[in-house]
């Protein structure tokens, strides 16, 4: 038997109080939830929010990304804060104006450079619609008679491009077989950061007078494996010698699986009845309304 003589004895009432405090501390930690970026409040007024259906449905974001497998995201209506962002010449000159805008209106804490271009488009269109209404007017020139015309579309009717989701791998990639070489190629969907990196690589090579191949830079960013091989030297060699038909096929398949919004329109010219088709132009008035 141990000899407890000489040891300090804790009064029962203090021991009970201590145990109760520890229990409250543990329970409080167990129910603690991750803190989301709260809606902006100004003078007691809570800025309204809306939900955007992501064209990607979150399937191309890696595990750990805030939008991994997230089909809808919550965004705030634009306020005077966003007006200041849109008016910033410094942000526009630095090429980060839209990044700052997306970062400001998204409820989730998100790095805009990791967002897929199609998801960015959906968020920007939603922001414009909620700020100025769903009607968006723009001016173009008829491709037949070269007469100018005005056209208005309803932004609320724009749909996401349909994608064959059954062909997407668990890693958020796509695997195709090249028609001529018969090699199996696994490619990913590029984020805005990937596109910026491609453009930077091209500009650096041009600046130093080096040979530039935009197709090579694109394929090198797209392709993750060739016949299951992800060795960089092997893939660079394969890409540099890729047959033209296979290269065009890969670009076409990438376009089919790239999530985006369907921003096409059709207009019949009032002067010559020619059917004009194309993509809706995003002009300087997209975020600036005359109203």
Secondary structure, 3 states (H helix, E strand, C coil): CCCCCCCCCCCHHHHHHHHHHHHHHHHHHHCCCCCCCCCCEECCEECCEEEEECCCCCCCCCCCCCCCCCCEEEEECCCHHHHHHHHCHHHHHHCCHHHHHHHHHECCCCCHHHCEHHHHHHHHHHHHHHHHCCEEEEEEECCCCCCEEEEEEEHHHCCECCCCHHHECCCCCEEEECCCCCCEEEECCCEHHHHHHHHHHHHHHHHCCCCCCHHHHHHHHHEEEECCECCHHHHHHHHHCCCHHHHHHHHHHHHHHCCCECCEEEEECCCCCCEEEEECCCCCCCCCCCC
